Amino acid sequence: MASSSRSASTGSCADVAVVILNWNGRDFLRRFLPSVVAHSDGATIFVADNASTDDSVALLAREFPQVRLVQLADNLGFCRGYNAALEDVRWEGPLVDRPEQVRPRPERGQDWVDVFGFKYYVLLNSDVEVTPGWLLPQRELLESNPRIAACQPKIRQHSPVPEQRRQFEYAGAGGGYLDQLGYPFCRGRLFDTLETDTGQYDDPRPVAWATGACMLVRARAWHELGGLESTFFAHMEEIDLCWRLQNAGHEVWYHGGATVFHVGGGTLHKSNPRKTYLNFRNGLALVYKNTHPAELPGVMISRVALDWVAALRLLLQGATSDFQAILRAHWHFVRRLSYWRAQRQKFPPRLRAAERTGVFQGSLVWAYFGQGKRQFSELDPERLS
């Protein structure tokens, strides 16, 4: 069995698996996979194909023979797709002997948390362009502190326009935060307002969540917590994972010394009612699953009330489909309340908002819409944990 210390001593990323989940993303693969192959410092690159109906698999075989393929039988979505893919990847790396030579592989649903082919995984969107040095600084950060379980780099917009390319990107920007009600925001992005990167968020620091567009995560922590919340399908799944990581005693960090560029909206555009549905349903489930018992009633009442304000605002604007999406989101959350309750018991929330890292001890909705604050630096630093 190979030793992980060799990778640490040489500075390479041989103990890292970069896993790109793909569904009908042939054009993104052809466009961005070359940068991943060129700049991943010895990491093994996998593409997990979510039963694509385009010629993504043929493209990989023809143009990227060095990339390893995990073929999924059905389109499992983002969450179940990554969970299934990483169950396969865990057996394929340099840190474990071929399992069929040692002991039988467990049946689906069984879990051997002591078997890891890689020490780290990277969840990387297919619409991300990486740059030289994007991966190694993050890996070195996790190597330096065993309490850190996940990390993200700086996320900027992918664009041919230089001014836009200097802007932070919605999904992660300069590291993820939450307010007291569980609303997500970032250094460099409050709601839809994006800042320009001038180096103001270059410092590595602990945060509340790391983006699923480009997240480095310890394999052991991933498997111990069961990966992503499978019923989310997509959206806010990385926030849920990072919240559970903090409740389990881990830390989540941002590393501003590494940069990637993200197209964003490659699967669902923000105008799609399906995206509205997932954001509102998953948002309720997120706070219900992870909020400390003493804070849960107040948080849930406030979230439901604010969701209804948002729904009525959309209705008045003529966005009937989005209004209906929020109604469905609430109904489907309530209908599965027994499941969410079981998940909450499986991973008990242990930390109050003031005890978690990366939390604004106030309301982002009020700060943004009531007080007109548009940049992270305008938030009261004494209220940021």
PEHUNOR-V797109 format. One record per helix or strand of 2 or more residues. SS is the DSSP state (alpha for helix, beta for strand). FROM is the first residue (numbers start at 1). LEN is the number of residues. If there is no record, write none. Layout:
ss=(SS/SS)
from=(FROM/FROM)
len=(LEN/LEN)
//
This chain:
ss=(alpha/beta/alpha/beta/alpha/beta/alpha/alpha/beta/beta/alpha/beta/alpha/beta/beta/beta/beta/beta/beta/beta/alpha/alpha/alpha/beta/alpha/alpha/alpha/alpha/alpha/beta/alpha/alpha/alpha)
from=(4/16/26/44/56/68/77/99/120/128/136/148/162/167/176/184/189/193/205/214/219/230/237/251/273/293/320/337/353/359/364/376/381)
len=(7/7/14/6/8/4/13/4/5/3/9/10/4/2/4/3/2/2/2/5/6/3/11/12/18/24/16/10/3/2/7/3/3)
//
